[in-house]
């Protein structure tokens, strides 16, 4: 129970009496169903005989045998969810929100890993199956990290007039928890004196909580009140109350209101919201709630009592008169001899057969066992058919075995979906600062996505906006449930490989990424990312090679052209030289002719 510094309002004695009245109303009107929840827990924990029954069995000399068939049935129901896999998935609400949906999916998976939500979900599912109701609170810590905290069934209380299994029609939901006085004083230092006064002035009068709200070990008489003066503890109640369509949050003890104001958690519309998500397995017409164990108690009692009776029949001996004329000892002597392992039954007496009674007990015992097995996962659903069973046959039988339990698994899936939607609301409200989250589970190649990252103008350095701004993302949250179909998936993949290998045409039409996507190997996403990165690197290398080849061809063409131009220039120079030589020869000849003419004239 963490404190949040938000808007509060002054409290009064009338407010405290009203809040205490809600808690008393919830406790008094759910007392019967809470007592049934305690009985269900005892049966799950093999505490299945009452004190009166144990005393009666002891007087008879009959052993109290407990053959717990409830625990394996419940554990099998929970185990089916562990064999499957469910992940949060965000879908774009508008055509341009694809990137936002991918980011939201990565954020929700990070929150699930950070909170170890798979373990929290199994613990809550156990509460839904045994006591009958599970609950979790989705809040934030001091570092604004989203926290998914299980609310144990004995600490959870609710509006007793709520009829829906998901409590969406409840006026109030809350948590009642015993806390040490010094812890309360740390959370509320301004109330330190009032807390100390409440402890010092505690008396045996006040609210007497029932056994389900008591702490462990069970408190002694006179301490079942708002204050446990001996251990210096207080019963601190955190309640979320719907008033005029809005949710308020109050934290109070038996003597003071510690905190009161609007709920600090907002939904997608920006309205104050209740962060508690709860679910019950079954709801009766009187609004009492119970789990799957309650229906198993009758057959379980029959199993224990018939097994105990059968063992008693096998370990005891009854005698009867066989020949009235041959009796030479009284009944007590004959009874003692018959009960001894090495005894000698006197003449005239004989053992009375009990085979009919024993056979009847065993037949009814088998029916009681079959009844509990029908309520839990059948061998068909668990796939217990031997090594040579076909994968398709296993899947078909598992689907048939799940029909009667689909209501419970559907309730769990709905509760999980509401948890993830609450997580997304917390993210949009409280994750405002830039940060990174890890988006892959590959430790050798971690990848991170940036959230609320500022985008700067490269020219001026001014702020242009934010990349992956969570507060502005508009997505739809769903739960991607994948049942355990490993056997049939492996079988189908082997057939696919045989088909691909049978023809070169199929080999060309079945790329490696497609085969990996259809394969049952783990971490397929990381493998596909590595292949995609390798393909991108190969394409980039090919582009570089082509660019270098084109540049080389261009250089060769330029060189050829330059050589041609040089050759052409060299020819022109030679022609010019030849013309110059001819001109010189002609000039020389003309000179010699002129000189000759001048000589003749002379």
KATACOR-V867172 format. One record per residue. N is the residue number from 1. RES is the residue in one small letter. PHI is phi in degrees with one decimal (* if undefined). BURIAL is # if it has 16 or more other ideal C-beta (glycine too) atoms within 10 Angstrom, else .. Layout:
BEGIN
N:RES:PHI:BURIAL
N:RES:PHI:BURIAL
END
This chain:
BEGIN
1:x:*:#
2:x:-105.2:.
3:x:-91.9:.
4:x:-122.7:.
5:x:-85.3:.
6:x:-133.1:.
7:x:-61.2:.
8:x:-127.6:#
9:x:-131.0:.
10:x:-62.4:.
11:x:-104.9:#
12:x:-136.4:.
13:x:-63.4:.
14:x:-65.2:.
15:x:-62.5:.
16:x:-63.3:#
17:x:-63.4:.
18:x:-65.9:.
19:x:-66.2:#
20:x:-64.5:#
21:x:-66.1:.
22:x:-61.6:#
23:x:-66.2:#
24:x:-63.6:.
25:x:-61.9:.
26:x:-63.4:#
27:x:-68.6:#
28:x:-69.0:.
29:x:-87.1:#
30:x:-113.9:#
31:x:-62.4:.
32:x:-64.6:.
33:x:-67.9:#
34:x:-68.7:#
35:x:-65.3:.
36:x:-64.8:#
37:x:-64.3:#
38:x:-63.2:.
39:x:-64.2:#
40:x:-62.0:#
41:x:-64.1:#
42:x:-60.7:#
43:x:-65.9:#
44:x:-63.7:#
45:x:-90.6:.
46:x:69.5:.
47:x:-95.7:.
48:x:-115.7:#
49:x:-117.3:#
50:x:-79.2:.
51:x:-63.6:.
52:x:-64.2:.
53:x:-66.1:.
54:x:-64.7:.
55:x:-65.6:.
56:x:-65.8:.
57:x:-64.8:#
58:x:-65.5:.
59:x:-65.6:.
60:x:-79.6:.
61:x:76.2:.
62:x:-99.9:#
63:x:-69.5:.
64:x:-93.9:.
65:x:-95.9:#
66:x:-115.3:#
67:x:-111.3:.
68:x:-76.7:#
69:x:-97.9:#
70:x:-74.0:#
71:x:-60.0:.
72:x:-63.0:.
73:x:-65.9:#
74:x:-66.9:#
75:x:-62.4:.
76:x:-70.4:#
77:x:-61.8:#
78:x:-68.4:#
79:x:-63.4:.
80:x:-62.1:#
81:x:-69.0:#
82:x:-71.8:.
83:x:-73.4:.
84:x:-83.8:.
85:x:-144.8:.
86:x:-135.3:#
87:x:-132.0:.
88:x:-71.4:#
89:x:-141.9:#
90:x:-103.5:#
91:x:-117.6:.
92:x:-67.1:#
93:x:-87.4:.
94:x:-126.2:.
95:x:-56.7:.
96:x:-94.6:.
97:x:-102.9:#
98:x:-63.4:.
99:x:-63.4:.
100:x:-62.5:#
101:x:-64.7:#
102:x:-64.7:#
103:x:-65.0:#
104:x:-62.9:#
105:x:-61.9:#
106:x:-64.2:#
107:x:-64.1:#
108:x:-66.7:#
109:x:-70.3:#
110:x:-64.1:#
111:x:-62.9:#
112:x:-62.2:#
113:x:-67.8:.
114:x:-63.1:.
115:x:-91.9:#
116:x:50.4:.
117:x:-65.0:#
118:x:-60.2:.
119:x:-71.2:.
120:x:-62.3:#
121:x:-63.8:#
122:x:-65.2:.
123:x:-64.3:.
124:x:-68.3:#
125:x:-62.7:#
126:x:-63.7:#
127:x:-62.9:#
128:x:-69.8:#
129:x:-81.9:#
130:x:-96.8:#
131:x:-67.3:#
132:x:118.3:#
133:x:-140.3:#
134:x:-123.1:#
135:x:-155.2:#
136:x:-147.3:#
137:x:-113.6:#
138:x:-103.6:#
139:x:-131.5:#
140:x:-133.3:#
141:x:-94.9:.
142:x:-64.7:.
143:x:-95.6:.
144:x:66.3:.
145:x:-78.4:.
146:x:-72.2:#
147:x:-119.3:#
148:x:-106.6:#
149:x:-114.4:#
150:x:-68.9:#
151:x:-101.8:#
152:x:-61.6:.
153:x:-60.9:#
154:x:-75.6:#
155:x:-98.7:#
156:x:-95.2:#
157:x:-134.4:#
158:x:-153.9:#
159:x:-64.0:#
160:x:-68.3:#
161:x:-88.1:.
162:x:-69.1:#
163:x:-104.6:.
164:x:-74.3:.
165:x:-67.5:#
166:x:-95.2:.
167:x:63.3:#
168:x:-72.8:.
169:x:-102.8:.
170:x:-80.1:#
171:x:-79.5:.
172:x:-148.8:#
173:x:-134.1:#
174:x:-162.4:#
175:x:-130.7:#
176:x:-117.0:#
177:x:-138.4:#
178:x:-77.4:#
179:x:-132.5:.
180:x:-72.0:.
181:x:-58.9:#
182:x:-65.8:.
183:x:-68.4:.
184:x:-65.4:#
185:x:-67.2:#
186:x:-67.8:.
187:x:-70.2:#
188:x:-129.3:#
189:x:-62.3:.
190:x:-71.6:.
191:x:-105.6:#
192:x:-60.8:.
193:x:-66.5:.
194:x:-66.5:#
195:x:-65.6:#
196:x:-63.1:.
197:x:-66.4:.
198:x:-65.3:#
199:x:-70.0:#
200:x:-68.6:.
201:x:-98.3:.
202:x:-70.5:#
203:x:-136.2:.
204:x:-80.7:.
205:x:-88.8:.
206:x:124.0:.
207:x:-74.2:.
208:x:-104.1:.
209:x:-80.6:#
210:x:-76.8:.
211:x:-62.7:.
212:x:-67.7:#
213:x:-90.0:#
214:x:-74.9:#
215:x:-83.2:#
216:x:-113.7:.
217:x:-68.0:.
218:x:-58.2:.
219:x:-72.0:#
220:x:-79.0:.
221:x:-61.6:.
222:x:91.3:.
223:x:-113.3:#
224:x:-80.2:#
225:x:-133.4:#
226:x:-66.4:#
227:x:-128.3:#
228:x:-107.3:#
229:x:-66.0:#
230:x:-63.4:.
231:x:-96.4:.
232:x:54.0:.
233:x:-128.0:#
234:x:-129.4:#
235:x:-85.2:#
236:x:-101.2:#
237:x:-114.2:#
238:x:-112.2:#
239:x:-124.8:#
240:x:-110.9:#
241:x:-119.6:#
242:x:-88.0:#
243:x:-129.1:.
244:x:54.6:.
245:x:81.6:.
246:x:-120.3:.
247:x:-95.6:#
248:x:-115.2:#
249:x:-120.8:#
250:x:-134.3:#
251:x:-124.0:#
252:x:-148.2:#
253:x:-117.6:#
254:x:-72.1:#
255:x:-123.4:#
256:x:-158.8:#
257:x:-93.0:#
258:x:-80.8:#
259:x:-157.6:#
260:x:-157.4:#
261:x:167.5:#
262:x:-60.5:#
263:x:-58.9:#
264:x:-75.2:#
265:x:-105.8:#
266:x:-111.5:#
267:x:-91.9:#
268:x:-65.0:.
269:x:-89.1:.
270:x:83.9:.
271:x:-96.4:.
272:x:-60.1:#
273:x:-128.1:#
274:x:-92.4:#
275:x:-82.5:#
276:x:-91.3:#
277:x:-117.0:#
278:x:-130.3:#
279:x:-156.0:#
280:x:-111.7:#
281:x:-71.3:#
282:x:-141.4:#
283:x:-128.2:#
284:x:-81.7:.
285:x:-67.9:.
286:x:-92.3:.
287:x:72.4:#
288:x:-74.4:#
289:x:-120.5:#
290:x:-151.9:#
291:x:-107.6:#
292:x:-68.9:#
293:x:-66.6:#
294:x:-60.0:#
295:x:-73.8:.
296:x:-91.5:#
297:x:-66.4:#
298:x:-58.8:.
299:x:-59.9:#
300:x:-66.5:#
301:x:-61.4:.
302:x:-64.8:#
303:x:-60.7:#
304:x:-62.2:#
305:x:-73.3:#
306:x:-71.7:#
307:x:-65.8:#
308:x:-61.9:#
309:x:-66.4:#
310:x:-64.9:#
311:x:-64.1:.
312:x:-65.5:#
313:x:-66.0:#
314:x:-71.5:.
315:x:-95.6:.
316:x:-117.2:.
317:x:-128.9:#
318:x:-112.2:.
319:x:-120.1:#
320:x:-142.4:.
321:x:-78.7:.
322:x:-98.0:.
323:x:-141.1:.
324:x:-64.1:.
325:x:-77.4:.
326:x:-95.7:.
327:x:-71.7:.
328:x:-121.7:.
329:x:-133.8:.
330:x:-80.5:.
331:x:-66.2:.
332:x:-64.9:.
333:x:-65.0:.
334:x:-64.4:#
335:x:-64.9:.
336:x:-64.3:.
337:x:-66.4:#
338:x:-69.8:#
339:x:-80.2:.
340:x:-81.8:.
341:x:-64.5:.
342:x:-113.3:.
343:x:-74.0:.
344:x:-116.6:.
345:x:-74.3:#
346:x:-63.4:#
347:x:-63.6:.
348:x:92.0:.
349:x:-111.2:#
350:x:-152.3:.
351:x:-74.9:.
352:x:-84.7:.
353:x:-68.2:.
354:x:-124.4:.
355:x:-64.7:.
356:x:-66.3:.
357:x:-65.2:.
358:x:-66.1:.
359:x:-64.0:.
360:x:-64.5:.
361:x:-61.9:#
362:x:-66.5:.
363:x:-65.8:.
364:x:-67.0:#
365:x:-65.2:#
366:x:-64.8:.
367:x:-66.7:.
368:x:-65.5:#
369:x:-62.6:#
370:x:-64.1:.
371:x:-66.0:#
372:x:-68.3:#
373:x:-62.8:#
374:x:-68.7:.
375:x:-75.5:#
376:x:-102.7:#
377:x:-64.2:#
378:x:-79.1:#
379:x:-56.5:.
380:x:-63.4:#
381:x:-70.8:#
382:x:-85.2:#
383:x:74.1:#
384:x:-90.5:.
385:x:-128.8:.
386:x:93.9:.
387:x:-74.3:.
388:x:-92.2:.
389:x:-70.0:.
390:x:-69.0:.
391:x:-63.9:#
392:x:-66.1:.
393:x:-65.4:.
394:x:-62.0:#
395:x:-65.3:#
396:x:-62.9:.
397:x:-70.9:#
398:x:-64.3:#
399:x:-62.2:.
400:x:-65.9:.
401:x:-72.0:#
402:x:-85.8:#
403:x:-59.4:.
404:x:-73.2:.
405:x:-105.2:#
406:x:-60.8:.
407:x:-63.4:.
408:x:-68.9:#
409:x:-67.2:#
410:x:-65.7:.
411:x:-64.0:#
412:x:-63.9:#
413:x:-64.6:.
414:x:-64.5:.
415:x:-62.9:#
416:x:-63.8:#
417:x:-62.1:#
418:x:-65.5:#
419:x:-63.8:#
420:x:-66.1:#
421:x:-67.7:#
422:x:-63.1:#
423:x:-59.6:#
424:x:-66.6:#
425:x:-64.3:#
426:x:-64.9:#
427:x:-63.6:#
428:x:-64.5:#
429:x:-84.4:#
430:x:-109.6:#
431:x:-91.4:#
432:x:-106.5:.
433:x:-87.6:.
434:x:-63.0:.
435:x:-161.5:.
436:x:-126.1:.
437:x:-129.1:#
438:x:-79.6:#
439:x:-116.3:#
440:x:-139.1:#
441:x:-95.1:.
442:x:-85.4:.
443:x:-68.2:.
444:x:-81.2:.
445:x:-141.4:.
446:x:-68.8:.
447:x:-125.5:.
448:x:-131.7:.
449:x:-118.3:#
450:x:-86.6:.
451:x:-117.1:#
452:x:54.1:#
453:x:-83.0:.
454:x:-68.4:.
455:x:-110.4:.
456:x:-105.2:.
457:x:-73.8:.
458:x:-65.2:.
459:x:-87.8:.
460:x:-98.9:.
461:x:78.6:.
462:x:-77.8:.
463:x:-80.8:.
464:x:-92.9:.
465:x:158.4:.
466:x:-131.3:#
467:x:-89.7:.
468:x:56.0:#
469:x:-73.7:#
470:x:-65.9:#
471:x:-64.1:.
472:x:-101.4:.
473:x:-76.1:#
474:x:-125.7:.
475:x:-134.9:#
476:x:-109.6:.
477:x:-99.9:#
478:x:-133.8:.
479:x:-114.4:#
480:x:-91.7:.
481:x:-100.1:#
482:x:-123.6:.
483:x:-69.0:#
484:x:-77.3:#
485:x:-123.8:#
486:x:-63.2:.
487:x:-65.8:#
488:x:-69.7:#
489:x:-65.9:.
490:x:-63.4:.
491:x:-63.8:#
492:x:-66.3:#
493:x:-69.0:.
494:x:-61.6:.
495:x:-64.1:.
496:x:-63.9:#
497:x:-63.0:.
498:x:-64.8:.
499:x:-67.2:.
500:x:-65.5:#
501:x:-73.8:.
502:x:-81.0:.
503:x:-148.3:.
504:x:-62.7:.
505:x:-65.1:.
506:x:-65.0:.
507:x:-62.9:.
508:x:-74.5:.
509:x:-92.3:.
510:x:-115.9:#
511:x:-66.9:.
512:x:-61.6:.
513:x:-61.0:.
514:x:-66.0:.
515:x:-63.7:.
516:x:-66.7:.
517:x:-63.2:.
518:x:-86.0:.
519:x:-80.2:#
520:x:-90.8:.
521:x:-69.7:.
522:x:-77.3:.
523:x:55.4:.
524:x:-63.3:.
525:x:-63.8:.
526:x:-66.5:.
527:x:-64.2:#
528:x:-64.8:.
529:x:-63.1:.
530:x:-65.1:.
531:x:-65.2:.
532:x:-64.2:.
533:x:-66.7:.
534:x:-63.6:.
535:x:-65.4:.
536:x:-62.8:.
537:x:-62.8:.
538:x:-65.9:.
539:x:-64.1:.
540:x:-64.2:.
541:x:-64.6:.
542:x:-66.3:.
543:x:-63.2:.
544:x:-63.9:.
545:x:-63.9:.
546:x:-65.3:.
547:x:-64.5:.
548:x:-66.4:.
549:x:-65.5:.
550:x:-64.1:.
551:x:-64.7:.
552:x:-66.6:.
553:x:-63.7:.
554:x:-64.3:.
555:x:-65.6:.
556:x:-65.3:.
557:x:-62.8:.
558:x:-65.4:.
559:x:-64.9:.
560:x:-62.8:.
561:x:-62.4:.
562:x:-66.1:.
563:x:-65.2:.
564:x:-63.0:.
565:x:-62.6:.
566:x:-65.7:.
567:x:-64.7:.
568:x:-64.3:.
569:x:-67.1:.
570:x:-66.9:.
571:x:-64.4:.
572:x:-63.8:.
573:x:-67.1:.
574:x:-64.8:.
575:x:-63.4:.
576:x:-64.0:.
577:x:-64.6:.
578:x:-67.1:.
579:x:-64.8:.
580:x:-65.7:.
581:x:-63.0:.
582:x:-64.2:.
583:x:-64.9:.
584:x:-65.8:.
585:x:-65.4:.
586:x:-63.1:.
587:x:-63.4:.
588:x:-66.1:.
589:x:-64.9:.
590:x:-64.7:.
591:x:-68.0:.
592:x:-65.8:.
593:x:-65.2:.
594:x:-67.0:.
595:x:-63.4:.
596:x:-66.8:.
597:x:-62.2:.
598:x:-66.9:.
599:x:-70.6:.
600:x:-64.2:.
601:x:-63.7:.
602:x:-74.6:.
END
